[in-house]
Each structure stands twice: as C-alpha cells, then as structure tokens.
Amino acid sequence: MQKSKNIFQQIIVNSRKYKNKTAIIFEEKKISYNSLNKTVSNLSASLFDIGVRKGDKIGLVLHNSLEFIYIILAAAKIGAAIAPLNTTLPASTIIKNFLSIKTKFIISWHTVLKKINFDNKYKKLFKNKLISVGDKINNYKYFDDLLKKGKNNSKYANNLNLLNNDYIISLTSGSTGLPKPIIFTQKTKLLRSLSVKKLYNLSHKDTVIASTPLEHSLSQRLMFLPLVIGGTLVLLKSFTEKIWAEKVKKHKVTFSILVSSQIESVFRSKKNYFSKLKSLKTAISTSAKLSQNFKDKINLFPRCNFYEWYGASEIGTVTNLHLNKEIKKTKSVGKACPGISIKIIDDKNNSKRKGIIGEIACKTPLVFSGYLNKKKMTKSSFYADYFKTGDLGYLDQDNYLYLAGRKKNIIVVGGINVYAEDVEEIIKKFPQIKDCCVIGVDDERLGEAIVAVIIWKKGKKRNVNKLKQYCFKNLADFQQPLAYKFIEKFPKNILGKVSRRDLKNACLKKNLSGKIASLMRRQ
Amino acid sequence: MKKIKRKRNSIHGFLINLLEEKGPIPKKFKKNISQYRYLDNAHIDSLGILSFISRIESKFNIKLNEKDTNSDEFRYIKGLIKIIESKIG
C-alpha cells in the first residue's frame, strides 16, 4: 500500500484489486469492494451536492450499521470530519455536544433526531442540514435518498491530499461539562490500522470482527483495518458471546480485538467457545485487565494466540503482551510496541526509577492531533513529546508495564470510558440530593459497574424510584448507576477530599450486573 | 373487546417504538414481529436492558419483578405484551 493514499483512495485501490470480494458482512448482507466503492462514491457526491465540503464537521448518531461505514468513508473522500455520538445519550446532550464543536450537518437515527428540540435559532442553523436515517421525517433529508440520488462526480475529491485533515472527532466526555474533543486525522487512523497489520502479520486473507460500538476508537480501527488491507470486516450490531461466536464460526473470522469483559464472557460461557472456534488465530483484549483465572487457563485454547493491550484513545496501542508465550509476565500489560517509548513520571515530570509507581507517559507516532480548539489543554497533556495518560503504573527491570490505578476519575463500563464527574453533575441536579459521588466497582459482566453514593438533603422525602427514572432519562445507557448507596457523609482523605477509595471498598461485595446477567444469559 | 384490542395495539406500538430506538428491527422478523426475540438477537444489549425495563414500568405504571424478566415471555414481543396486560389489568 502506498502511504500517501487517503482512506477512500485505498478503498478504490482495493475495489480494483479485489473487485467482488466481500469487504463487509453485516447481519445477512455482504458488500463487495466494488459495491462499497460505488455506494460511497454516490453518497459522497450527494453530500457534496447538499453542501458538505472539506473541513466541515458532521455530527453522526447511529448504531453499528452499514450506513455508519458508508458515511465515515464518504467523509474520508470529501475531507469532512465526523463526530460520532452514542444513540442513547439524551437529546439535549447530543445537541450541546454538536454545537460546542460547530457541527455543520447532523446525520442521525430517526428516533434520535425526532427527540432533538431544534428551537428557531437552531432550525435556521441546521436548515437543510439534518439527515434522517431509518425513516423519513418531514422537512429533513432522508439518507436513503442520498444513496439513490448521488451523482458519480468523483473528481472533486480524489486528488486532494486529505491525510492530515481533521477526520474523526471523538467526544469522549460528553454529558455535562464541556466535551473534550479528540482529533484524529486520516493519517493517524491509517497508521494505527497498519501498525496492527504489521504487529500481527495480517493480510488481505484475514477476516476481522468488530463487536464494539463504532463511535469508539477501538471499533473504528477494527473497521478500517480490513478495509485498507483488502480483508473482510464482520460488523456486529451489538455483542453477545453467542452471536459473536456464531459469526466467528460462520465467517471464519481470524482476528478479533475485544474489550476484556467481552473476552471474559466468551470464556465463562458454558459452550466453551474458544475451544471450538478453529479459524480464530488472534484474539486481543483491551480496555481493562483480564482476570488471572482466564490467563491461567489460556493454554486450554492452543489454537488461538491471546494478547493483552494497554492504550488510550489519544495515543492508540502502547503495550502488547503475548499471553500464551510471556507467561511469567501475565500480571503486566506487556512491553511497549515497536516505535513507542514509555516513561513513568512524577507530578513535576521527572522520570521515576524502575519499580516505582508514577504517571504513565508515552511517545508514539500514533498520537492524536490535539483537543479541538483547546490548545492549552492539549499542551498541558504533554510533557515534551510524551502524552500524559492519567494512568498510574510502573516498569519492571525488563521494561514490562504494570498498571496501578488512575489519576482521573474514569470508570470503564463494558469498555466505554465514563467520567465520574459527568454522572455526578447530572445526579446532583436531582432536587432531593445534597451531594453525590460516583465510583466504579469490579463487575464480572461489565468490567466495572457504576455505583452512585448519595447524601440526601435533610428533611426531604426520599424517592429512590423517581431518582432512578430521572437517571434513565438524563444519562446514556453506559452511564447508568447499577446501584445506589445512601449515606450520611462522605469519608474524606487527609487533604479533606472525598475518598473514592474508601467508598469503593464499602461497595465492593455486590455483583451488580447479576440482574443483567440473568436476563441476558438465556440466549 | 374493542377496548382490549385497542389497548393491546397501543402496548404493541409502544414496544415497537422502544425497540426501534435501539436500532432497526431486521426485515426478516417484520412479518411476524410479535414473535421477534429481541434479547436473543442482541437488539438490546447489557447496557440498555435496564433502561428498557424502566421505560416500560414508567409508561404503564407497573413494576416488573425478577420472575417477569426471567420468564421466556419477556424475551419476545407477544409475551411481553401479555406480561404488561396482566399487570395493568
């Protein structure tokens, strides 16, 4: 592959090379490289016709779907930037996020678009710039019409050098405070995919399965990876261990990256999937540590190579651990990937000695371009060329990295980062609540589950059901507390701050997703 | 009789809209939608199931207990309508 090609140009190359080979499998549909090229060309022409130009930002609110892929590739062709958001976020949050980054167009699942209250000011701003997917809405453009009406005027974009343009804007923190929009260029996305190709020796013969929501960086990499190397992508609408295993078997999937809670749920299944899936050569776990129980039993599945990653949205993959081979180091998350350098630093950016815990900082060619319109924030997140992750850890004498907690209050729920402060700010607005602290506790099914620890206002009537309803209305699915704990006052540390550690210890015993597990397990 | 049918249609419509929010119902199930097993088809995932239950409880002012949600009826539309009808009387 020539490095100078942008993502869509690479799809064109592959459509010439692989023609009718299947590029994407989604539910019952198979899309060839030829068909993908044609559909995306038509769509990009239609988007161009309605005014989308290089540098424009498009807000995207869709479930995993073919439409999502077509739109993200069409944006690559035009040079527009996509800002994807989760469909379960409240409508007010969605519009607030999009306005904060000056989104020019919104393409959204129809039920979400119907809920957004565009007052007169916004109606004018988004006139002819709202596109509904899945169903028609009066006065809005309909996505299927854009697919049909597109003219094949591919000349306008193909020769533009779009590699260094803003391409994907990831709105990681998005509920209440101002979002922290992470910018990725096409070049970064391509480099990240190619680094995976190189590390695991992948080729056009590989079939890759993506099983997390496409608004997240991990799934985007799994989407781009097979499409730029001429392989096949199997995209799941959503994950259950049974559906994942069925698709791996049916489509002879060879490569998969899963969040650790997904790997654990496949492993825990009574169906013993990992022993039966003969095609699967490589399975990688990311987002949180795998259990030692799983690592100890890995040799029961000798056909598959298991790896564990550590990384962050801003810097991509940092370390890699081959669990089958590096068995003496399974408490670590591995060594730095080729071309990446790790430092452990203190609060004054001084390097720490081996074995001493500090903040993990990384220098990598896979680094993001910065936080959109936040130069200060971008600058303060780096020390020299090293990105400060906010994660704590240490390096051993052999340069293996060990995680030891987080500086930031992030809870990883099913692989999705949730900022505790975002949830707290919403809950604190509930009239009967005096204060709230949100913590993450270990959970079998989700990796971490959210517990809201609450102090009620004195003399106010406590209505827990109303509080729950309020949370369901005002928080996205992945932000929902699975338990509420009510106390009189928060434990404080010596600095007088709320001790989240003490709160966490007080909440550790419950398996919070037990109710969910019993609901989901009977598949 | 007409009243019962109207009520059933209204529950049915609400549930279809609720599922539609989570994504399109696959075409192959549209002909026999009342038998659509939305949990087995991962139409609702682990993160969405609690809000799904809460929305139903809130809409019909009922409480779904563990027996309800662990039953086979809960997993397909016709069965879920039956559970809701039994609760609202």
Chai-1 contact restraints between the chains, C-beta under 6 A:
chainA,res_idxA,chainB,res_idxB,connection_type,confidence,min_distance_angstrom,max_distance_angstrom,comment,restraint_id
A,H63,B,G23,contact,1.0,0.0,6.0,A-B,restraint_1
A,T111,B,E20,contact,1.0,0.0,6.0,A-B,restraint_2
A,T111,B,E21,contact,1.0,0.0,6.0,A-B,restraint_3
A,G134,B,P24,contact,1.0,0.0,6.0,A-B,restraint_4
A,S238,B,A42,contact,1.0,0.0,6.0,A-B,restraint_5
A,S238,B,D45,contact,1.0,0.0,6.0,A-B,restraint_6
A,T240,B,A42,contact,1.0,0.0,6.0,A-B,restraint_7
A,I243,B,A42,contact,1.0,0.0,6.0,A-B,restraint_8
A,G414,B,L47,contact,1.0,0.0,6.0,A-B,restraint_9
A,Q469,B,S58,contact,1.0,0.0,6.0,A-B,restraint_10
A,F472,B,S51,contact,1.0,0.0,6.0,A-B,restraint_11
A,F472,B,S54,contact,1.0,0.0,6.0,A-B,restraint_12
A,D477,B,L47,contact,1.0,0.0,6.0,A-B,restraint_13
A,D477,B,G48,contact,1.0,0.0,6.0,A-B,restraint_14
A,D477,B,S51,contact,1.0,0.0,6.0,A-B,restraint_15
A,F478,B,L47,contact,1.0,0.0,6.0,A-B,restraint_16
A,I516,B,S46,contact,1.0,0.0,6.0,A-B,restraint_17
A,I516,B,I49,contact,1.0,0.0,6.0,A-B,restraint_18
A,S518,B,N70,contact,1.0,0.0,6.0,A-B,restraint_19
A,L519,B,I49,contact,1.0,0.0,6.0,A-B,restraint_20
A,L519,B,T69,contact,1.0,0.0,6.0,A-B,restraint_21
A,M520,B,S46,contact,1.0,0.0,6.0,A-B,restraint_22
A,Q523,B,D40,contact,1.0,0.0,6.0,A-B,restraint_23
